[in-house]
């Protein structure tokens, strides 16, 4: 999943035309976002309407929603930049600030959900009995609600504290909430990396834990995020507190990280399709392919006739 994130919100000077290299990158961002929207929309449709919801499906549903909304913001952002290059006009600064703040918010939601998926799956592997006995029935829904609420609150507080005309070096509250946002991102990165590495080592070292399709889906999703989604978050942390990341000046390396983040948000449906259809000899519906990608039991065979009994409607108290 992410986003063009400003630090200084006091933009008063007119915006010059973006450089041609940046314009090309925004054309690429627009194309990838338009490709990724149908994929995430399809996942939303099947998980939200057509399939039985369980613990892991709930996380994937909210992850697809965050990626879908993030790509929508990137489409609008790219169109604004491209139209300004072709026909220069004054873009309303409050709208642009709202747009890029929404992108930052959705990036944080995606990272939080992915970290939660990895951490909860790690707990289910390290302490399976405790996890089965003590996991709350609606933990997935509760965690997703908390993630959306916390990320939204942090984004709103951050933007309102930095909206004043006070210089950033003198705006104490803006500095405090900027630091909190950076610390929160770093914490999420550490949780994601630590839990994923622990999960990978545990599965590799234990013969009693078969490599199910669910494990492969989680590991591939995290790997793609590390390669494509993580650079954008690192850039955000690096530029927090500076005032150059605005509509007046867009660093090329930052646009590249946004481009990679769009790839990350568009790649998850492709991962589900690849894992779900791998080693299947006949064509299947996307619903069945998605179910197989989230399958937490070893494959019975490679005939492609269907999922093992009980996989298509896992109960909520099953392992994530």
C-alpha positions in Angstrom: 0.0 0.0 0.0 1.8 4.5 0.0 1.6 8.4 -0.4 2.7 12.0 -1.1 3.1 13.3 2.4 3.6 17.0 3.2 5.2 18.4 6.2 4.7 22.1 5.8 1.0 23.0 5.2 1.5 26.7 4.8 1.7 26.9 1.0 1.2 30.3 -0.3 3.4 30.7 -3.4 2.1 29.6 -6.7 3.1 26.2 -7.8 5.6 26.0 -10.7 5.3 23.4 -13.4 6.7 20.0 -12.3 9.8 18.7 -14.0 9.3 16.4 -16.9 10.9 13.5 -15.1 8.4 13.9 -12.2 5.6 14.2 -14.8 6.5 10.8 -16.3 6.6 9.3 -12.8 3.1 10.6 -12.2 1.9 9.2 -15.5 3.2 5.8 -14.3 1.6 6.2 -10.9 -1.7 7.0 -12.6 -1.5 3.9 -14.8 -0.6 1.5 -11.9 -3.3 3.0 -9.7 -5.9 2.4 -12.4 -4.7 -1.2 -12.8 -4.7 -1.8 -9.1 -8.2 -0.4 -8.4 -10.2 -3.2 -10.1 -8.1 -5.8 -8.4 -8.7 -4.4 -4.9 -12.3 -3.7 -5.8 -12.8 -7.4 -6.7 -11.2 -8.5 -3.4 -13.5 -6.2 -1.5 -16.5 -7.5 -3.4 -15.9 -11.2 -2.7 -14.7 -10.8 0.9 -17.3 -8.3 1.8 -20.4 -9.8 0.1 -19.7 -13.2 -1.4 -17.6 -15.0 1.2 -18.0 -16.1 4.8 -16.1 -13.8 7.1 -13.6 -15.2 9.5 -10.6 -13.9 11.5 -8.1 -13.6 8.6 -10.6 -12.6 6.0 -11.5 -9.6 8.1 -8.0 -8.3 8.0 -7.6 -8.9 4.3 -10.9 -7.1 3.7 -9.7 -3.9 5.6 -6.3 -4.1 3.9 -7.9 -4.2 0.5 -10.2 -1.2 1.5 -7.2 0.9 2.6 -5.3 0.0 -0.6 -8.3 0.8 -2.7 -8.9 4.2 -1.1 -5.1 5.0 -1.3 -5.1 4.3 -5.0 -8.1 6.5 -5.5 -6.2 9.3 -3.8 -3.2 8.7 -6.0 -5.4 8.9 -9.1 -6.7 12.3 -8.1 -3.2 13.5 -7.0 -1.7 12.4 -10.3 -4.4 14.0 -12.4 -3.9 17.3 -10.5 -0.2 17.3 -11.3 -0.6 16.2 -14.9 -3.4 18.8 -15.6 -1.3 21.5 -14.0 1.6 20.7 -16.3 -0.6 20.7 -19.4 -2.7 23.7 -18.4 -1.3 25.6 -15.5 -3.8 26.7 -12.9 -3.9 27.3 -9.2 -4.8 24.3 -7.1 -6.7 24.9 -4.0 -4.2 24.4 -1.2 -6.6 23.1 1.5 -7.9 20.5 -0.9 -4.4 19.4 -1.8 -3.4 19.3 1.9 -6.5 17.2 2.6 -5.6 14.8 -0.3 -2.1 14.1 0.7 -3.0 13.8 4.4 -5.6 11.2 3.4 -2.9 9.3 1.6 -0.7 9.4 4.7 -3.6 8.2 6.8 -4.3 5.3 4.5 -0.6 4.3 4.3 -0.6 4.1 8.1 -3.7 2.0 8.1 -2.3 -0.4 5.6 1.0 -0.8 7.5 -0.9 -1.2 10.8 -3.1 -4.0 9.5 -0.2 -5.8 7.8 1.8 -5.6 11.1 -1.2 -6.9 13.0 -1.7 -9.8 10.6 2.0 -10.8 10.9 2.1 -10.4 14.7 -1.2 -12.3 15.4 -0.1 -15.1 13.1 3.2 -15.2 14.9 1.4 -15.6 18.2 -0.7 -18.4 16.9 2.4 -20.3 15.9 4.5 -19.7 19.0 1.7 -20.3 21.5 -1.1 -22.2 19.7 -2.9 -23.5 22.7 -2.9 -20.2 24.6 -4.0 -18.4 21.4 -6.9 -20.8 20.7 -8.2 -20.5 24.3 -7.8 -16.8 24.9 -8.3 -15.2 21.5 -11.4 -13.0 21.6 -14.1 -14.0 19.2 -14.3 -10.6 17.5 -10.6 -9.7 17.9 -10.1 -9.1 14.1 -13.0 -6.6 13.9 -11.9 -4.9 17.1 -8.3 -4.5 16.0 -9.4 -3.1 12.6 -11.7 -0.6 14.2 -8.9 0.5 16.6 -6.4 0.8 13.7 -8.7 3.0 11.7 -9.6 5.2 14.7 -6.1 5.6 15.9 -4.7 6.4 12.5 -7.4 8.9 11.7 -7.0 10.6 15.1 -3.2 10.9 14.7 -3.6 12.3 11.1 -6.2 14.9 12.2 -4.2 16.0 15.2 -1.1 16.2 13.1 -2.6 18.3 10.4 -4.5 20.7 12.7 -1.4 21.3 14.9 0.6 22.2 11.8 -2.0 24.4 10.1 -1.1 27.6 11.9 1.1 30.3 10.4 3.8 29.7 13.0 7.1 28.5 11.6 7.7 24.8 12.1 10.8 25.5 14.2 8.7 27.5 16.7 5.5 25.3 16.5 6.0 23.0 19.5 2.8 21.1 19.1 3.5 20.4 15.5 6.9 19.1 16.4 5.5 16.9 19.1 2.8 15.2 16.9 5.3 14.9 14.1 7.6 13.0 16.4 4.8 10.8 17.6 3.9 10.0 14.0 7.5 9.0 13.3 7.8 6.9 16.4 4.5 5.1 15.6 5.8 4.3 12.1 9.1 3.0 13.4 7.2 0.8 15.9 5.1 -0.6 13.2 8.1 -1.3 11.1 9.8 -3.2 13.9 6.7 -5.2 14.7 6.3 -6.2 11.1 9.9 -7.1 10.5 10.3 -9.0 13.9 7.1 -11.0 13.7 7.6 -11.9 10.1 11.2 -13.1 10.6 10.1 -15.1 13.7 7.3 -16.7 11.8 9.6 -17.6 8.9 12.3 -19.1 11.1 9.6 -21.0 13.1 8.0 -22.6 10.1 11.4 -23.4 8.5 12.7 -25.1 11.7 9.6 -27.1 12.6 8.5 -30.1 10.6 5.1 -30.0 12.4 4.2 -26.7 10.8 3.5 -27.3 7.1 3.9 -24.4 4.7 0.3 -23.7 3.9 -0.9 -21.3 1.3 -1.8 -18.8 4.0 1.8 -18.7 5.1 3.0 -18.1 1.6 0.4 -15.4 1.1 1.5 -13.6 4.3 5.2 -13.9 3.5 4.8 -12.7 -0.1 2.6 -9.8 0.9 5.2 -8.7 3.6 8.1 -9.2 1.1 6.4 -6.9 -1.5 5.7 -4.3 1.2 9.4 -4.4 2.3 10.5 -3.8 -1.3 7.9 -1.3 -2.5 5.9 0.0 0.5 8.6 0.5 3.1 10.7 3.1 1.2 7.8 5.6 1.2 7.4 5.3 5.0 11.2 5.7 5.5 11.1 8.8 3.3 8.2 10.2 5.4 10.2 9.7 8.6 13.2 11.3 7.0 11.5 14.4 5.8 9.2 14.9 8.9 10.2 18.3 10.4 11.4 19.7 7.1 9.5 22.2 5.0 10.5 21.3 1.5 8.0 18.6 0.8 5.2 20.6 -0.5 3.4 21.5 -3.8 6.1 24.0 -4.6 8.9 21.4 -4.6 8.5 17.7 -4.9 11.8 15.8 -4.6 12.3 13.2 -7.3 13.2 10.4 -4.9 10.0 11.0 -2.9 7.9 10.6 -6.1 9.8 7.3 -6.8 8.8 6.0 -3.3 5.2 7.0 -4.0 5.4 5.1 -7.3 6.8 2.0 -5.5 4.0 2.4 -2.9 1.4 2.3 -5.6 3.0 -1.0 -6.9 2.6 -2.4 -3.3 -1.0 -1.4 -3.1 -1.8 -2.9 -6.5 0.2 -6.1 -6.0 -1.8 -7.8 -3.2 -4.7 -9.1 -5.5 -2.0 -10.4 -7.8 -0.4 -12.3 -4.9 -3.7 -13.8 -3.9 -4.3 -15.0 -7.5 -0.8 -16.4 -7.9 -0.9 -18.3 -4.6 -4.5 -19.5 -5.0 -4.0 -20.8 -8.6 -0.5 -22.2 -8.2 -0.3 -25.9 -9.3 -3.9 -26.0 -10.2 -4.5 -27.7 -13.5 -7.8 -26.2 -14.5 -9.3 -22.7 -14.5 -11.2 -21.6 -11.4 -13.3 -18.7 -10.3 -11.6 -15.8 -8.5 -13.7 -16.6 -5.4 -12.3 -20.2 -5.2 -8.8 -18.9 -6.0 -9.1 -16.3 -3.2 -10.2 -19.0 -0.8 -7.3 -21.2 -1.7 -4.9 -18.3 -1.2 -6.2 -17.9 2.4 -6.3 -21.6 3.0 -4.7 -22.6 6.4 -4.6 -26.3 5.8 -2.1 -28.4 3.7 -3.2 -29.2 0.2 -4.8 -32.6 -0.1 -3.7 -32.9 -3.7 -3.1 -30.9 -6.9 -6.1 -32.0 -8.8 -7.7 -28.6 -8.4 -11.1 -30.1 -7.6 -11.7 -27.9 -4.7 -10.6 -27.0 -1.2 -10.4 -29.5 1.7 -13.7 -29.8 3.5 -14.1 -27.1 6.1 -11.8 -24.6 4.5 -14.4 -22.6 2.7 -16.2 -21.5 5.8 -13.6 -21.4 8.7 -15.1 -20.3 12.0 -14.2 -17.0 13.6 -12.3 -18.7 16.4 -10.0 -20.5 14.0 -6.4 -19.4 13.8 -5.7 -16.2 11.8 
